[in-house]
Amino acid sequence: MGYIKKLPTEPSFKQKGLNGYNYELETKEISITQEDCFKGHDKYHKNIYSSKIYYCIDGKGKFKVAGEIINIEKGDLIEIPKNTEFVFAGNMKLLLIMTPAFRPQDGIDGKENDLY
């Protein structure tokens, strides 16, 4: 087992407004992803299984969480409990920690992002 996890050189996934890079962890209790946002999330989203914690590594933008618009900048941390609808937009680099770890079947996408 390697104790140091490197950021992948190629995106693990792409959306219209961001590229995501998943760290390969041994544990399945959490997942960690870096999201390089040049526009933001495509659609509103909620996860029925996991809570999400976003840390803004660089840049600035805004999140809309449960209807509340929140301006964020480098150094801010945003906690989104499971079953909470959210979306974000901006030019920023985010670190996403999910607990329990990400499972594709647990995400529910909604309407298009209206923060652009």
Stockholm file with secondary structure:
# STOCKHOLM 1.0

chainA/1-116         MGYIKKLPTEPSFKQKGLNGYNYELETKEISITQEDCFKGHDKYHKNIYSSKIYYCIDGKGKFKVAGEIINIEKGDLIEIPKNTEFVFAGNMKLLLIMTPAFRPQDGIDGKENDLY
#=GR chainA/1-116 SS CCSCCCCCSSCSEECSSEEEEECCCSCSSCEEEEEEESSBCSEEEEESSCEEEEEEEEEEEEEEETTEEEEEETTCEEEECTTCCEEEEEEEEEEEEEESCCCGGGEEEEEECCCC
#=GC SS_cons         CCSCCCCCSSCSEECSSEEEEECCCSCSSCEEEEEEESSBCSEEEEESSCEEEEEEEEEEEEEEETTEEEEEETTCEEEECTTCCEEEEEEEEEEEEEESCCCGGGEEEEEECCCC
//
